[in-house]
Amino acid sequence: MRLARFDGGRIGLVRGDRIVDVTDACGVDPKDWPPVGMVQLIADFSSRRAAIESAAGGNDLGVDDVRFETPVPWPNKLIAFPANYHAHAEEMSIDYTAGSRGFFLKSASSLSAAADPIVLPEPLGREVHHEGELAIIIGKRGRHVSRDDALDHIFGYSCLLDITVRGTDVERTMRKSYDSFTPVGPWITTADEVGDPSNLTLTLHVGDELRQKANTRDLIVDVPGMIEMAASVLTLEPGDVIATGTPEGVAPIYAGDVVKVEIERVGAMSVEVVQGEGGSNLALPRVDC
């Protein structure tokens, strides 16, 4: 099942190039604030699934006729694993990996959608890089989750871009938490449809240029390991988003670029890049080119 948020917080079931509005079957009010309808659906999914499937025969729209929004705009946590492919650690000359350093947190306000542009901060004399990643969407609450039970806590998966201002002089949370720096979408593909997450091919193109290609079998800390590690520190909640790390091939992006990430059995997302204003501050100063 592929579930999306669209057109002002409505919930849709995506089938091929069509989308059916199943908002009512999900028990979601698109006008609620904060926008936690998808989180509520994920938490109650087992009791809602039959109603969603029954509503799937309703009137549908073409996916090109709706505006996709980020699937979980208000998660309890946005967790990210750095340097989780050896080749990426080597290309960045990093002497640690996710296996030795663990995870960090990004601001949830950095989440955006496939329909939203990546907004570059004002020129800082620093490169801004793309990082294509698999997103894990947590499905049920858990603490001290064992590796054997880890996959049972996953609701589904999505495509994710972890956009990064480069520099080692400031914390990565600052460099990665600009608004629009975590596009996720265009939908969540439920775990039962994806199957084994240890063998998914990921590609990232900027325009027609292939920049990144890898398989999740090459992760240093694999999907069950990430859930086990995160849950050893904090309580995972329905709707939490985990960015699983990027492979080698990261490179600069510029205004006018279109970044496309595609993940086998999960989906594909294309995002435009535009130039914004502001973004320099005392923690992230300009540097001389």
N, C-alpha and C positions, 0 to 999 in steps of 0.2 A: 504494500500500500504506500502511495506517495501522498503526503499531506502538506498543503501549502497555506500560508497566509496571503491574502490578496485584497486589493481594493478596500482598504480601510479596516483591516482586521478580520475580514471574513475568512472562513476556513473552507478549503476546497480539496477535493479528491482528484488527483491528476491521473489520467489514463491516456497514454499516448500524447496526442496533441490536443486533448480536450480536458476541461476541468469542470467538475460538478460542485456546486455550492452545497456544502453539508453543514453549514453553520448551525442551523437549528438542531440537527441531530447530535451535534457536539455539545449542545447546551451552552454555547458561547454567545455573549453579548458583545458585538464589535465595539460598542461605545464605552465599555468599561475602562476605567483608569485606576491603577496602572494596567497596561495591556497584557494581562496574564492568561488570556483565554487559552492559548496553546499549552501553557504549563498546566492549567487545570485539566485540559483534555488528556495530556500525557499521563497525569496522575490517575485519571479515571478511565483510561482507555479500555481496560478489560470490560467495563460495564457499558461502554459507549460503542464498542466496535460493531455490534450487531445492528444498531440503529444507523450507523454510518454506512454500512454495507447495504442496508435496505434503502437508504436515500441515494445510493449511487446510480440509480436508474432515472434520476430526475433530469431536468433540463440542464444542458451543458453549454459551455462556451469554449471558443478556441483559446489556447494558452497565449496566443499573440494578442488577444483582445482584453487581457487583464493585466494589472500591474502587480507583480509578485513583490511581497514584502519579506523582510527577514523572518524566518519561521518562529524563532523564540526571541522576541525583542527585550524581554524582561526576565532573564534567568537569574537564579540566586547567585550563580558563579560562572565566570568565564575563565577556564583553566587552560594553560598552554604548556607544552613540553618543548624546550629548546634543544637544538643540536641532537635530534633523535634519529638521524641517519649519519653513519660514519663519514660518508663522502662529503656531506654538507659541512660537518665539523672541520674536515680537512681543508675545504675550499675557503673557509672563513678563518683558518688558522686558530681555531678554538681548541684549547687543551682539555676540555671537559665535554661530557655528553649528558643527555637526560638521565642516563643510567647512573652517573656519579653525582649529578647536581640536582636532579629532580625537576619540579615544575615551578611555574610562576603564575601570577594572576594578571589578566588584562582588565581594563575597565569595560563593563558591559555596555557603556554608552558608546563604545567604538563599533558596536554591531550595526551593520547596514545590510541592504538587500542587493540582489542582482540588478534591480532597476535603479539603484542609487549609484551615483558616481563615487569613485575614490577621489577625495578632495586633498590635493597636496598642500602642505603648509607653505607659507612664503619661503622663498629660497633661503636656505640656511648654510649653503656651502657644503651640504651633506647629500649623499645619494639616498633616494627612497627606493627600496627594493620590494619586489613581489615575493611572496612565499606561498605556494600552493599546498594545501593540506586537506586531509580527511578530518571531518568534524564528527565527534561522537555526541549524541544527544542522550542524556541519562533518562531512564524510564521509571526508576523507583528509588526510594530513599535507602541509603546504606552507609554504614560505618564499619571499618575493619572487614571489608569484603575480601573474601579469599579469591585467589586466582581461579579456582575451579568454579566459583559462583559469579565471576565478574561479568560474563556475557549476559547473564540473566538480568543484569541491571541496566542494559542498554535498550532504549526505545528504538533508536534508529541512527541514521547517518546522513550527513549532508556534505556539500562542497564548502570549503572555507578558504579565504585568502587572509593571511597574516601579513599586513603591510607594515614595513619597518623603516624608520629613519636610522641609517647606519651611524655608528659611533660607539666607542667603548668607554667614553668619559662620563656617561650618564646611565642610569638604570634602564633596563629594557622596557619596563612597564611604561616609563615616560615616553620612550621612543615609539611604542607600539599602540598607544591608547588614544591617539587622535580620533575625533569623530570620523567615521567612515572607514577606519583602518581594519575592520574585521567584517568584510562582506561574507554572509552565509546564505546558502540557498541552492537553487531556487525553491527547494522543498525538502522535507525530511522523507527519506525512504526507510520504511520500518525494517527492523533487524531481520525479521523472518524472510523478507524479500531479498535482502543482501546476502544472507548466509554467512559463510566463513569470512571474517574481516582480515584474515592473515594473508590473503592472496588477491589484492585489489590493485589494479594498475592505475596510476595517476599521471596525467599529463597537464602541462601548462604551456599555453601559447601566448605570446604578445604579438598581436596582429597575426601574420602567417608564420611567425618564427617559433619553432619549438624550443622552449627554454628549459623545461623540467620534465623528466620522465623517470618514474620509479615504481616499485611495487611494495606494498605494505609488508611483504615478507622480509624486507630489508630494514625494518624498524629496529632500533636498538632496544627500546622498551616497547613491547608489542601492546596491542589493545587490552588484553586482560591485565598485563603488567601495569599499564597506566591507571586503570581503575583501582587495582590493588594498592598502588602507591598513593594515589590521591586520597583514597578512603582510609588509609592509615593515619592521615593527618586531619582530615575534615569529613564532615557528613555530606555525602552526595545527595542532591535533591532532584526530583523530577524536573526536567527542563534544563539542568546544568549542561553547559557546552564545554567539550574538551577538544582543543586544537592539538592534533597528534604529532606535529613537527613536519618540517619540510625537507625534501631531498636536495641534492646538489643542483646547481644551475640558477641560483638566485642572481638577479641583475636589476639595474635601475629601470624605473618606469617614469614616463613623462606625460605631461598634458597632451591629450590627443590619442594616447594609446588605448587599446582595448585588450584587456586581460581575460583569457578564457581558461578556466580550470575544469577538467573533466575527470571523473572517477568511475571506473567500471562498476556497473550495477547500482550506482548511486545517482548519478546525474551529471549535468554540465551547467556551468554558469559563466556568463560573459559580463564584464563590468568595464565601463568607461572610466578614464582618468581625466580629471580636470584640475586646473590650477585654482587654488583658493587664496585667501588673504589671512594674515595672522599666523600664529603658531610658534613664534620665537618667545622664549621666556628665560628666566634666570637659570632654570635647570637644563634647558636645551638651547644654549647660545649658538649664534652663528659661528662658523669657523672659516678661515681664509681658504679659498680654493687653491 
